[in-house]
Amino acid sequence: MRIVNLDRRLLLFRPAIFTFGLSAIWLGSCTSLSPLRPNTAANPNNSVVTKNGYRIAFIEFGEQGSYQDPTQLKNALDLVRITDKPLVITYVHGWQNNVESADVERFESLLARLNRAPAIRAVRFDVVGVYLGWRGKLTPVPILKEISFGNRKATAERLASNYDCYDAIASISEEARKHGRARNYTVLLGHSFGGLIVERAVAHAVNAEIHGHADSDRSMPADLMIAVNPASDSILARQMMAALYSRRTEHTRPLFVSITSTGDWATGMFFPIGTGLASVTKGFNKVRPPGPVNLPESERNFYTSTPGHNRTLINRATVDLHKTINSPQRHPALETNLEHNLVGEVFTLDGANGKLDLWQIKRIGGVDVPYWDVQVDPSIIANHGDLWNERAEAMMAAIFRMSNPMLNPKARPRANLHKQPDFSRLQSSPQ
């Protein structure tokens, strides 16, 4: 009898034993908590690298979102300060990456290409990259690596909600703006969980500008913010788009562009499964998406979907126009998109026989706000991690040109967020 009871007690403890064992293996295989690019007395500039005419600074954050080495921020700010006319591109990486992953090389490749681009050279920009690093890659062990999604999402949310990461983003932008309005431009780019961090940074800035807590030309953490395949729920996206829609911000250039591939299974399939399980313990109201047909629906639908997979929020889509042109300067698509102001949000992609294929970021639905939620064809971005390919970079260059008055005199005006809200736009439309 005692043996039977003992067996039963062991059965009860097996889940705990398994969890403890899994945690022990996990912790034993985790990447180091120490910064990977620390500055030292012997090498005080280890966090800054000069390559091929451009420079890049690294800033690393710990598990709770704190600076791992505050001198990394100082070096980054010094770099922006000594650059005559900085084009600053700050990048926040996503899941399975850190400051030593192959993602760094791909980002550096884009910086080098932008620095060589004739349109960038014509306005005398000097490209500066800032790589914001965190432990997106928790472990190299295959099975544990895959199930780290939820753990790393929680860490990204801490980075986004705590102080230091946003402080770094805002400090870099502020330092660039000290050069004068016509002598700097800043871009904030995030991928996957990095896109989550960028979106949260944008939300705080939009709210500050709406309520007059910041000047319109200094409130945003960058002049243009882009999130690629963001791994964030769409609750914040709905709230932000509703705030912008209520203030009648139509026909203005984008402040924030969220681009998601229809081939991104990680945010299209895996994300809803994980958040669906978590939603069981949560309560949800019915809310209205912004737009002329805004019937209430459960907020659970926004909690379990990312912005790029939520049908009620997507307001742009890439469309193949099935037309080709010759590049006037015989340049590839990326350089052509920076040089030429194709009307109607049209951009080029490299095609066959040296031709350029014409595509368009077409507005769909009834919500025209400076938060672009773009559904992207998988021929441009194939899957969740495919942001550093030729076609994706060409499209991002086009978005950069569309929103940058220095490169595009025909750019739309910037949105005035100081308007009083029209709450009737957020009420149910007559049936």
Number of C-alpha atoms within 10 A of each C-alpha: 6 7 8 9 10 11 12 12 11 13 12 11 12 12 11 12 13 11 12 12 12 13 13 11 13 18 12 10 15 16 15 10 13 12 18 18 20 19 18 12 7 7 9 13 18 16 24 19 12 10 10 12 12 18 21 23 26 24 29 26 21 18 17 17 21 17 20 20 20 16 17 24 23 17 20 26 20 14 21 30 17 11 18 14 21 24 23 26 23 25 26 25 26 29 22 22 17 23 22 11 11 10 18 17 12 14 19 18 14 16 23 19 16 22 21 17 17 16 19 20 13 10 13 15 20 21 25 25 27 26 23 22 26 33 25 25 19 25 20 14 12 8 9 17 17 13 10 17 22 13 11 21 20 14 20 27 18 18 24 21 16 13 14 17 25 21 14 23 22 19 17 26 27 19 17 27 21 12 18 10 11 11 17 23 23 22 18 24 26 24 26 27 29 30 28 27 28 28 26 19 23 23 17 15 20 23 18 17 19 21 12 13 12 15 11 18 12 16 22 27 25 29 21 22 27 27 26 28 36 27 29 28 24 23 19 18 24 21 16 20 23 22 22 26 24 19 21 20 20 13 13 17 22 25 20 24 21 27 26 31 27 20 18 21 13 17 27 22 12 14 20 21 15 13 16 16 10 12 15 9 7 7 9 13 9 12 19 19 25 25 22 15 19 16 16 13 14 13 18 21 19 25 21 25 25 25 29 32 25 19 11 19 26 23 21 24 20 22 16 17 12 8 11 16 12 12 18 9 9 12 18 19 27 24 23 26 26 26 22 18 19 18 11 11 16 21 31 29 25 20 15 9 6 14 19 22 19 20 19 19 22 16 19 12 14 14 26 21 26 20 26 25 25 26 25 25 16 16 12 20 26 19 18 21 18 18 21 15 14 17 19 21 18 24 26 21 21 28 22 21 24 27 22 20 16 15 19 17 12 14 18 15 12 17 20 14 20 12 14 11 17 13 12 9 18 21 17 16 12 6 5
